[in-house]
Amino acid sequence: MKLLWGTPTNRGIHPEVVRNIVSFDLDSQKQKNDLILYFPQSSTLSLSRNLIVKEALKNDADWILMVDDDVQIKDNNFFNLMLQTAFDNDAPVVGLPCRLKSNEEIVFNFADKRPEGYENYKVIPEAPKEVDVIGTGCMLINMAWLREKWPKAPWFWVIDTETGSFPEDWNFCEQVKQRGGKIMVESRVKTTHWGSLGFTF
């Protein structure tokens, strides 16, 4: 299996995320997987995320693991759980729950669409669950599906709306769903979203 771990960054990678990368690299060697590490730096996150997808296409990768530079993954078996959820649910996109950087309340990076707009989850489901959108704190993308359903850039872009910007990762999820794909949250894996506030759960 050929995997691409992509981390967009313009400020460096958090030390705990570096530990995740080293551990995952060693585990990939044991599993005889072909791991490609790619850390693009650009003027915008959207461009960096598109560069990651292009790199995966260029290297004929089977999967992209897109991990933000401030999201620590707390389970060494996270990739196998994400892969299992992808196959069990025929889902091209599986993400991990990350707490958003907010002082006011506990809110997570995944949401469902309501008539009045998107509603973020405030409690993590006990089991993997299909959702409408999830952020790219840690996102697994099936490249075979992407090559068939959405082979050309761009994949990530921000949309300006009357109520503010619609983020590139949620827009990506919307586009995946429009092409018939499922978005799953792998709720069995915990993360720490360090950011500037050091939130955890």
Long-range contacts (C-beta under 8 A, 24 or more apart in sequence): 1-31, 1-33, 1-34, 1-62, 1-63, 2-33, 2-34, 2-36, 2-59, 2-60, 2-61, 2-62, 2-63, 3-28, 3-33, 3-34, 3-35, 3-36, 3-61, 3-62, 3-63, 3-64, 3-65, 4-35, 4-36, 4-37, 4-38, 4-52, 4-55, 4-56, 4-59, 4-61, 4-63, 4-64, 4-65, 5-35, 5-36, 5-37, 5-38, 5-65, 5-67, 6-38, 6-39, 6-40, 6-49, 6-52, 6-55, 6-56, 6-64, 6-65, 6-66, 6-67, 7-38, 7-39, 7-66, 7-67, 7-68, 7-69, 8-39, 8-40, 8-41, 8-42, 8-45, 8-48, 8-49, 8-51, 8-52, 8-66, 8-68, 8-69, 9-39, 9-40, 9-41, 9-48, 9-69, 10-41, 10-42, 10-48, 11-69, 12-69, 13-39, 13-69, 14-69, 14-70, 14-72, 14-194, 16-72, 16-192, 16-194, 17-67, 17-68, 17-69, 17-70, 17-71, 17-72, 19-72, 20-67, 20-72, 20-73, 23-76, 24-65, 24-79, 27-76, 27-79, 36-61, 44-158, 45-156, 45-168, 46-154, 46-156, 46-157, 46-158, 46-168, 49-136, 49-155, 49-156, 49-168, 49-169, 49-172, 50-153, 50-154, 50-155, 50-156, 53-141, 53-146, 53-153, 53-155, 53-156, 54-153, 56-141, 56-143, 57-143, 57-147, 57-151, 61-143, 62-142, 62-143, 62-144, 63-140, 63-141, 63-142, 63-143, 64-139, 64-140, 64-141, 64-143, 65-138, 65-139, 65-140, 66-136, 66-138, 66-139, 66-140, 66-141, 67-137, 67-138, 67-139, 68-98, 68-136, 68-137, 68-138, 70-193, 70-194, 70-195, 71-96, 71-98, 71-137, 71-138, 71-191, 71-192, 71-193, 71-194, 72-191, 72-192, 72-194, 73-138, 73-189, 73-191, 74-189, 74-190, 74-191, 74-192, 75-188, 75-189, 75-190, 78-138, 78-186, 78-189, 79-140, 81-186, 81-188, 81-189, 82-140, 82-186, 82-189, 83-140, 85-128, 85-184, 85-186, 86-140, 86-142, 86-184, 88-128, 89-128, 89-130, 89-182, 89-184, 90-182, 91-130, 91-142, 91-181, 91-182, 91-183, 91-184, 92-141, 92-142, 92-145, 92-146, 92-149, 92-176, 92-181, 92-182, 93-134, 93-139, 93-140, 93-141, 93-142, 93-173, 93-176, 93-181, 93-182, 93-183, 93-184, 94-128, 94-139, 94-140, 94-183, 94-184, 94-185, 94-186, 95-134, 95-135, 95-136, 95-137, 95-138, 95-139, 95-140, 95-183, 95-184, 95-185, 95-186, 96-137, 96-138, 96-139, 96-185, 96-186, 96-189, 96-191, 97-121, 97-124, 97-137, 97-185, 97-186, 97-187, 97-189, 97-190, 97-191, 98-135, 98-137, 98-138, 98-191, 98-193, 99-191, 99-193, 99-199, 99-200, 99-201, 100-135, 100-193, 100-199, 101-193, 101-195, 101-196, 101-197, 101-199, 103-197, 106-201, 109-134, 109-135, 109-137, 110-134, 110-135, 110-185, 111-170, 117-163, 118-170, 124-185, 124-187, 124-201, 125-185, 125-187, 126-187, 127-187, 127-188, 128-184, 128-185, 128-186, 128-187, 128-188, 129-184, 129-185, 129-187, 130-182, 130-183, 130-184, 131-183, 131-184, 131-185, 132-173, 132-174, 132-177, 132-183, 133-169, 133-170, 133-173, 133-174, 133-183, 134-169, 134-170, 134-173, 134-183, 134-185, 135-167, 135-169, 135-170, 136-169, 136-172, 137-191, 137-193, 138-191, 139-169, 145-181, 149-179, 149-180, 149-181, 150-175, 150-176, 150-179
